[in-house]
Amino acid sequence: MQTLPIDIQEFLDRYPESRDDKSLSDNLEFYSNRLRCRPDNLRIEEIHDQWLGDYNKLEYKHGYIQWLFPIREYGMNYESQPLQLHELEAMKLDPDVINRIVESYKLMLDFYGMRLVSLETGQVDRSLPPRNYAARYKNLLRSSHNNLRISRILKCLSEFGLERLNAGFLLHVLSEQSESKELNSAGIRGSMDRWWANCLRNEEERAWIQATISKVRAGKDFVFTRELYQQALERRLESGRLGEDDSTANL
């Protein structure tokens, strides 16, 4: 059995060593649209309005990702703060905050050449014209620092009760790799298999996704098609489960 990375194990264990510092509330204030992030000096809604489609800014600036996707870990921007438990509890109860987190996710999906088709199921697809999904996919292949960003994004979505979106993202990438041979570099496969696919606290869902990835990686006759992807998400909407039964025999 493969040992999980330390950060993933801590995430799955819900950060047992973390302590709530009630003097820290920058994430709550930022997502309430009251505080400007540092060093970019923008409120959350200003980022959503001004940075959508500004791919150079999203690629070469690095401090914003800790603000857009707060988690209970330190990041590379020391002007941001790790998410505190009291912030998380307050933010999850605020529909405006949750909507802003979804908008942050959409912003980054667009940067990666993708779009959110359904908030209910988490289904993701390629960006539509005039967006050039192929150019964005190419950037994702060559800019490996985005792999770390995606791990943070998935952890954040899970923390805020949006984990259903994680499967939609993961299985979209897997269908692209399997059926279309897109996003299929060793770097993305490595990040996906070891980090991204483990950023789900739902054990059954995590196991099903990992088993599906393993079938694709085996390189035999199995192809995880777009149709199978959509069926899995629709099945979960109807039954609460990605798979048809406890096994992965009928993916």
Secondary structure, 3 states (H helix, E strand, C coil): CCCCCHHHHHHHCCCCCCCCCCCCCHHHHHHCCCCCCCCCCCCHHHHHHHHCCCHHHHHHCCCHHHHHCCCCCCCCCCCCCCCCHHHHHHHHCCHHHHHHHHHHHHHHHHHCCEEECCCCCCCEEECCCCCCHHHHHHHHHHCCHHHHHHHHHHHHHHHCCCCHHHHHHHHHHHHHHHHHCCCCCHHHHHHHHHCHHHCCCCHHHHHHHHHHHHHHHCCCCCCCCHHHHHHHHHHHHHHCCCCCCCCCCCC
